[in-house]
Amino acid sequence: MVEITGIIKGSPAYNKKIKIGDVLCAINGNEITDVLDYMFYAAESFLELSLMRGEKSFDIMIRKGEYDDLGLEFESFLMDDKRSCKNKCVFCFIDQMPPGMRETLYFKDDDARLSFLQGNYVTLTNLNQRDIDRIIKMKLNINVSVHTTNPELRCRMMNNRFAGEKLEYLRQMSDAGLKLNCQIVLCPGLNDGDELRRTLTDLGNLMPNVQSVAIVPVGLSKFREGLFPLQCFDKESAADALDIVMEFQDRFLKEYGTRLVFPSDEFFLLAQRPLPEEEYYEEYPQYENGVGMLRSIIDEFESALKAAEDEIGGRTVSIATGYIAYPVICSLVHKAEEKYNNLKCEVYKIRNDYFGETITVTGLITGIDLLNQLRGKELGDELLISSSMLMRDSEVFLDDITISDIEKELNIKIRPVNNDGYELFDALADIHY
């Protein structure tokens, strides 16, 4: 049962005189507990709504177009509280964050509903058989954090005694034909080597319903006192992991026509190997996991540069980026400067003092590190930063410093740029459409 907090004017619900404060109990006899129930059962054309107004229960019949919005609004998007993580994974980055940050940054989400609706990854440890039955009935495709298919090792890595047995849900969803994307956070000495081979073998056996698997390296901040001892990947261990992944890619490509498993860009950079070409990444199924993102940006930037006019207005600009992407950004800037001799760009490699120097990704650069390391530097007409440094749909960095704060302190205009090579070129050349 969920209380109705708003009704869209002119909607089917509005025309049937449903009121704010009414409680929605069921649709066509199906209990409504959250947004998934509501979306699934309200999609039909003929609806019988069971409601309560105060202590009085009543039913309303509604006829509408299939998938048309019923017009009801609720207090929260999920119509329920977010489900927090029950694990204490040895590699969890939230456990490695410094104290004093805003409270919402410490919330560990592990909600299968958000996996379907927003693409979040879930561990399955929050789910029971009834949840899985509902997911299968509704044919919801979700993203799963697997990490290992060794039940005992999964329990140890996730510090949850049920983590191993929950792998059965993965098989059930695959047998039901659901499409699953998986990820593995790889930790040297734990789930790499032969354990990685075991996991990839098991996931390959779930083909074709496992559509892709991302392999990402563990990220370790300087705030790990009292936590499980882990180490970062170095050149040798990153190369070893790549060799295993490529061994399985060759096998899967031959057997299934897809590489299936993809290492994140960091592995190639750490191993000092060239990034693969575009066809390697197939349809970029794990782009948001940092798989192929740099290759995509390179190709897009070079395409934009090739198609651009032969002349642009004179411009001096700067870019701030993380250590891992620095060589790639420098290479792209050099190509643009070769074409335009009146374009000057300085690329600044930002060291992550806030979380620790082992954190090299651009998306975890904070406002304070930008301020401290760019103060007194020649920044030109504009400073370009990746929008991945900012909280979603905001101008706020992880440490609560804002773009306006930095612009005022450094006396520079800042332009956030999405992870898109076309947009990066346009920002660099100051091209507007």
KOLROTOR-765240 format. One record per residue (C-alpha): x, y negated, z. Coordinates in steps of 0.25 Angstrom, whole numbers, padded with zeros to 4 digits, always signed. Layout:
REM residues N
XYZ/...
This chain:
REM residues 433
+0000+0000+0000/+0005-0014-0004/+0000-0027-0001/-0003-0036-0013/+0003-0050-0012/+0000-0056-0025/-0009-0055-0037/-0006-0060-0051/-0017-0069-0056/-0024-0063-0068/-0019-0049-0065/-0028-0036-0065/-0026-0036-0049/-0030-0051-0049/-0043-0049-0057/-0047-0038-0048/-0046-0047-0036/-0036-0040-0029/-0031-0049-0017/-0017-0053-0011/-0017-0045+0002/-0023-0033-0004/-0016-0020-0002/-0013-0011-0014/-0014+0004-0009/-0015+0012-0022/-0016+0012-0037/-0024+0023-0044/-0023+0031-0031/-0008+0029-0030/-0002+0023-0017/+0006+0010-0020/+0018+0008-0011/+0028+0000-0019/+0031-0006-0033/+0033+0007-0040/+0019+0012-0036/+0013-0001-0040/+0020-0002-0054/+0018+0013-0057/+0003+0014-0053/-0001+0000-0057/+0004+0002-0072/-0009+0010-0076/-0021+0003-0083/-0032+0008-0073/-0029+0005-0059/-0037+0008-0046/-0030+0000-0035/-0033+0004-0020/-0031-0009-0011/-0034-0013+0003/-0039-0027+0007/-0038-0028+0022/-0044-0015+0027/-0052-0013+0015/-0048-0003+0003/-0053-0005-0011/-0050-0001-0025/-0049-0009-0038/-0049-0004-0052/-0040-0011-0062/-0038-0010-0077/-0026-0016-0084/-0016-0014-0095/-0006-0003-0092/+0007-0008-0085/+0000-0022-0084/+0003-0029-0070/-0008-0026-0060/-0005-0040-0054/-0002-0037-0039/+0010-0043-0032/+0016-0038-0019/+0025-0043-0008/+0038-0037-0014/+0042-0031-0028/+0043-0017-0022/+0030-0019-0014/+0039-0012-0003/+0052-0014+0004/+0065-0011-0004/+0071+0002+0000/+0085+0001+0006/+0096+0011+0005/+0097+0022+0015/+0111+0026+0011/+0125+0020+0016/+0133+0023+0004/+0148+0023+0006/+0149+0014-0006/+0138+0004-0003/+0142-0010-0007/+0131-0016+0003/+0139-0010+0014/+0151-0017+0010/+0146-0031+0009/+0150-0042+0019/+0141-0046+0030/+0133-0059+0030/+0128-0058+0016/+0113-0060+0013/+0104-0048+0019/+0098-0044+0006/+0112-0040+0001/+0113-0029+0011/+0101-0022+0007/+0103-0008+0001/+0093-0006-0010/+0089+0009-0013/+0075+0008-0019/+0071+0017-0030/+0060+0007-0034/+0071-0004-0037/+0079+0007-0045/+0067+0008-0054/+0063-0007-0054/+0077-0013-0054/+0087-0003-0057/+0093-0001-0043/+0100+0011-0040/+0095+0020-0029/+0101+0032-0021/+0088+0040-0020/+0090+0041-0005/+0078+0032-0002/+0069+0041-0009/+0061+0053-0005/+0054+0064-0014/+0041+0056-0015/+0049+0044-0020/+0055+0053-0031/+0042+0058-0035/+0037+0044-0036/+0049+0040-0045/+0047+0052-0054/+0032+0050-0055/+0034+0036-0059/+0046+0039-0068/+0055+0029-0062/+0069+0029-0067/+0078+0025-0056/+0093+0023-0054/+0101+0032-0044/+0113+0030-0036/+0119+0044-0037/+0133+0042-0033/+0135+0057-0032/+0127+0070-0034/+0135+0077-0023/+0124+0077-0012/+0134+0078+0000/+0143+0067-0006/+0130+0058-0009/+0126+0059+0005/+0140+0055+0010/+0142+0044+0000/+0128+0038+0003/+0128+0041+0018/+0114+0047+0017/+0111+0062+0020/+0100+0062+0010/+0108+0056-0002/+0112+0070-0007/+0098+0076-0008/+0092+0064-0014/+0100+0068-0027/+0088+0078-0029/+0080+0066-0033/+0089+0062-0044/+0086+0076-0050/+0071+0075-0048/+0071+0062-0055/+0079+0067-0067/+0071+0079-0068/+0058+0070-0069/+0065+0063-0081/+0068+0050-0074/+0079+0042-0080/+0090+0039-0069/+0102+0030-0069/+0112+0034-0059/+0125+0027-0053/+0137+0032-0045/+0145+0023-0036/+0158+0030-0037/+0167+0030-0025/+0182+0035-0026/+0184+0048-0018/+0169+0050-0016/+0160+0052-0028/+0171+0051-0039/+0179+0063-0045/+0172+0076-0045/+0160+0071-0037/+0158+0061-0049/+0159+0073-0059/+0148+0080-0050/+0139+0068-0050/+0140+0065-0065/+0138+0080-0068/+0125+0080-0059/+0120+0067-0066/+0123+0073-0080/+0114+0085-0076/+0102+0075-0074/+0103+0070-0089/+0096+0065-0096/+0088+0058-0085/+0100+0052-0078/+0103+0041-0089/+0115+0035-0083/+0125+0035-0072/+0134+0023-0068/+0147+0025-0060/+0151+0013-0052/+0163+0012-0043/+0161+0009-0028/+0163-0005-0024/+0170-0008-0011/+0170-0021-0004/+0179-0026+0007/+0168-0024+0018/+0170-0009+0020/+0174-0008+0034/+0168+0005+0040/+0163+0010+0027/+0166+0023+0020/+0180+0022+0014/+0180+0020-0001/+0190+0016-0011/+0188+0008-0024/+0191+0014-0038/+0205+0011-0043/+0210+0012-0058/+0213+0027-0056/+0200+0031-0049/+0192+0023-0058/+0198+0030-0070/+0196+0044-0064/+0181+0040-0062/+0180+0035-0077/+0186+0048-0082/+0176+0056-0075/+0164+0048-0080/+0169+0048-0094/+0171+0063-0093/+0156+0064-0090/+0152+0053-0100/+0158+0062-0111/+0150+0074-0106/+0137+0067-0105/+0139+0060-0118/+0141+0073-0125/+0129+0080-0117/+0119+0069-0116/+0123+0058-0126/+0126+0048-0115/+0138+0045-0106/+0128+0045-0094/+0138+0040-0084/+0145+0026-0085/+0156+0020-0076/+0154+0006-0072/+0164-0004-0079/+0172-0005-0066/+0178+0009-0068/+0184+0005-0082/+0190-0008-0076/+0195-0001-0064/+0201+0010-0072/+0207+0000-0082/+0200+0006-0094/+0193-0001-0105/+0178-0003-0104/+0171+0006-0114/+0164+0001-0126/+0149-0002-0126/+0144+0012-0132/+0150+0019-0119/+0140+0013-0111/+0128+0017-0120/+0116+0009-0116/+0123+0003-0103/+0114+0011-0094/+0122+0006-0081/+0125-0008-0085/+0120-0014-0072/+0129-0004-0065/+0141-0011-0072/+0142+0000-0082/+0146-0006-0095/+0143-0021-0091/+0157-0026-0095/+0157-0019-0108/+0143-0025-0111/+0148-0039-0107/+0160-0038-0116/+0152-0033-0128/+0142-0044-0126/+0152-0055-0124/+0160-0051-0136/+0147-0050-0144/+0143-0064-0140/+0157-0070-0142/+0157-0064-0156/+0144-0070-0160/+0146-0084-0154/+0149-0096-0161/+0164-0099-0165/+0164-0112-0156/+0159-0116-0142/+0160-0128-0134/+0173-0129-0126/+0171-0123-0112/+0179-0119-0100/+0172-0109-0091/+0176-0099-0080/+0171-0085-0076/+0171-0078-0063/+0171-0063-0063/+0175-0051-0054/+0188-0043-0055/+0182-0031-0063/+0176-0039-0074/+0187-0050-0075/+0195-0043-0086/+0183-0042-0095/+0178-0056-0093/+0192-0061-0096/+0192-0053-0109/+0179-0059-0113/+0183-0073-0110/+0196-0072-0118/+0188-0068-0130/+0179-0080-0129/+0191-0089-0127/+0198-0083-0139/+0186-0087-0148/+0183-0101-0141/+0196-0108-0138/+0188-0119-0131/+0182-0109-0121/+0190-0107-0108/+0186-0098-0097/+0193-0094-0085/+0189-0080-0079/+0191-0079-0064/+0192-0066-0057/+0185-0066-0044/+0190-0058-0032/+0179-0052-0023/+0184-0057-0009/+0170-0057-0004/+0168-0042-0005/+0182-0038-0007/+0192-0037-0019/+0188-0023-0023/+0174-0028-0027/+0178-0033-0042/+0164-0034-0048/+0159-0047-0053/+0145-0045-0047/+0150-0046-0032/+0158-0059-0033/+0153-0068-0023/+0151-0083-0023/+0162-0085-0012/+0172-0078-0020/+0169-0086-0032/+0171-0099-0024/+0184-0095-0018/+0190-0090-0030/+0185-0100-0040/+0187-0113-0032/+0198-0122-0038/+0198-0114-0051/+0195-0119-0065/+0181-0115-0068/+0178-0123-0081/+0164-0128-0085/+0157-0116-0079/+0159-0103-0071/+0153-0091-0076/+0150-0079-0066/+0142-0066-0067/+0128-0067-0063/+0131-0053-0056/+0138-0061-0045/+0124-0067-0041/+0112-0061-0033/+0101-0057-0043/+0094-0069-0049/+0101-0079-0040/+0113-0088-0040/+0118-0082-0027/+0131-0074-0025/+0131-0062-0015/+0137-0071-0005/+0126-0081-0006/+0134-0092-0013/+0127-0098-0024/+0131-0102-0038/+0128-0116-0034/+0137-0115-0022/+0149-0111-0031/+0145-0121-0042/+0146-0132-0031/+0159-0127-0025/+0166-0125-0038/+0160-0136-0046/+0157-0127-0057/+0144-0122-0065/+0142-0107-0063/+0135-0099-0074/+0131-0084-0070/+0132-0075-0082/+0125-0061-0083/+0133-0049-0086/+0131-0051-0101/+0142-0054-0111/+0133-0063-0120/+0130-0071-0108/+0144-0072-0103/+0148-0077-0117/+0137-0087-0117/+0141-0092-0103/+0156-0093-0107/+0154-0100-0120/+0142-0109-0114/+0132-0104-0124/+0118-0107-0121/+0106-0102-0129/
